[in-house]
Amino acid sequence: MTDLEILRTSFVAFIDGLWWGLRENTGPLSMYEGYSSGFKQMGTEIAEKSGGKGAEAAAKIAGQIFSAIGIEVIVQVKTVLVKKCPIWERILERGLEFAFHIEEICWMPMLEGIGEKTGAKPEMITAL
């Protein structure tokens, strides 16, 4: 898939997952569930369209998604190393609590979605 195809598919999947995550949850955790559901749906749909099984395929798919949304990564076998990320500027601006939210609510559910389709969840390392 090209970056544009990944971006288009990801955006639609995110909005779909966000909607259902918010619709099915109320209360203080509804935003958490909405965002994490959106990112998980994103990972699931891109992995489904990309095909492949195993940890190496999972890492490759994760690397492609990260690259398409502007995050500079290196894929090493089954590990994705995040080298540079435009979100980090915002993290530094707003504090490390925001960093936790990005990984916990966005990236980890996306990796779980990829793992469901490939049979293996890729590992992620950040330099933050």
C-alpha positions as CSV (number, residue, x, y, z in Angstrom):
1,M,0.0,0.0,0.0
2,T,1.2,3.5,-0.7
3,D,1.4,6.1,2.1
4,L,-1.7,7.8,0.7
5,E,-3.7,4.6,0.7
6,I,-2.6,3.8,4.2
7,L,-3.5,7.3,5.3
8,R,-6.9,7.2,3.7
9,T,-7.7,3.8,5.1
10,S,-6.3,4.7,8.5
11,F,-8.4,7.8,8.8
12,V,-11.7,6.1,7.9
13,A,-10.9,3.2,10.2
14,F,-10.0,5.5,13.0
15,I,-13.2,7.5,12.7
16,D,-15.2,4.3,12.6
17,G,-13.5,2.8,15.6
18,L,-13.7,6.1,17.5
19,W,-17.4,6.4,16.9
20,W,-18.1,2.8,18.1
21,G,-15.7,3.2,21.0
22,L,-17.5,6.3,22.2
23,R,-21.0,5.0,21.5
24,E,-20.5,1.9,23.5
25,N,-18.9,3.6,26.5
26,T,-20.0,6.4,28.9
27,G,-18.4,8.0,31.8
28,P,-14.8,9.1,32.6
29,L,-13.1,6.4,30.4
30,S,-15.3,7.0,27.3
31,M,-12.7,9.2,25.5
32,Y,-9.9,6.6,26.3
33,E,-12.1,3.8,24.9
34,G,-13.0,5.9,21.9
35,Y,-9.5,6.8,20.9
36,S,-8.0,3.3,21.7
37,S,-10.8,1.7,19.7
38,G,-10.1,4.0,16.7
39,F,-6.4,3.2,16.7
40,K,-7.0,-0.5,17.2
41,Q,-9.4,-0.5,14.2
42,M,-6.8,1.4,12.2
43,G,-4.2,-1.3,12.9
44,T,-6.6,-4.1,12.2
45,E,-7.8,-2.8,8.8
46,I,-4.3,-1.9,7.5
47,A,-3.0,-5.3,8.5
48,E,-6.0,-7.0,6.8
49,K,-5.4,-5.1,3.6
50,S,-1.6,-5.6,3.7
51,G,-1.7,-9.3,4.5
52,G,1.1,-11.3,6.0
53,K,1.6,-13.4,9.1
54,G,4.1,-13.4,11.9
55,A,6.2,-10.9,13.8
56,E,8.2,-9.6,10.8
57,A,5.1,-8.9,8.8
58,A,3.5,-7.2,11.9
59,A,6.6,-4.9,12.3
60,K,6.6,-4.1,8.6
61,I,3.0,-3.1,8.7
62,A,3.4,-1.0,11.8
63,G,6.4,0.7,10.2
64,Q,4.4,1.5,7.1
65,I,1.6,3.1,9.2
66,F,4.0,5.1,11.3
67,S,5.7,6.4,8.2
68,A,2.5,7.3,6.5
69,I,1.4,9.5,9.5
70,G,4.8,11.2,9.6
71,I,6.7,9.3,12.2
72,E,10.3,8.3,11.3
73,V,11.0,4.7,12.1
74,I,13.4,1.9,11.5
75,V,12.0,-1.6,11.3
76,Q,14.5,-4.3,12.6
77,V,13.1,-7.8,12.0
78,K,10.2,-7.7,14.5
79,T,10.9,-4.4,16.3
80,V,9.9,-0.9,15.3
81,L,12.3,1.8,16.5
82,V,10.7,5.2,16.6
83,K,13.5,7.7,15.7
84,K,11.7,11.0,15.2
85,C,8.1,12.0,15.8
86,P,6.3,15.3,15.3
87,I,4.2,14.5,18.2
88,W,7.2,14.6,20.5
89,E,7.3,18.4,20.1
90,R,3.8,18.5,21.6
91,I,4.8,16.0,24.3
92,L,7.7,18.2,25.3
93,E,5.4,21.2,25.3
94,R,2.6,19.6,27.4
95,G,4.6,17.2,29.6
96,L,5.4,13.5,29.9
97,E,1.9,12.6,30.9
98,F,0.9,13.3,27.4
99,A,3.6,10.8,26.2
100,F,1.9,8.1,28.2
101,H,-1.4,8.8,26.6
102,I,0.0,8.7,23.1
103,E,1.6,5.2,23.7
104,E,-1.2,3.8,25.9
105,I,-4.2,5.1,24.0
106,C,-3.0,5.3,20.4
107,W,0.1,3.2,19.5
108,M,-0.4,0.1,21.7
109,P,-4.0,-0.5,20.5
110,M,-2.9,0.0,16.9
111,L,-0.2,-2.6,17.5
112,E,-2.7,-4.9,19.1
113,G,-5.0,-4.6,16.0
114,I,-2.1,-5.5,13.8
115,G,-1.3,-8.4,16.0
116,E,-4.8,-9.8,15.8
117,K,-4.5,-10.1,12.0
118,T,-0.9,-11.2,11.7
119,G,-0.8,-13.5,14.7
120,A,2.1,-11.5,16.4
121,K,2.2,-8.1,18.0
122,P,5.2,-6.1,16.9
123,E,7.6,-4.7,19.5
124,M,8.0,-0.9,19.7
125,I,10.9,1.1,21.1
126,T,10.9,4.8,21.4
127,A,13.8,7.2,22.0
128,L,11.7,9.6,24.0
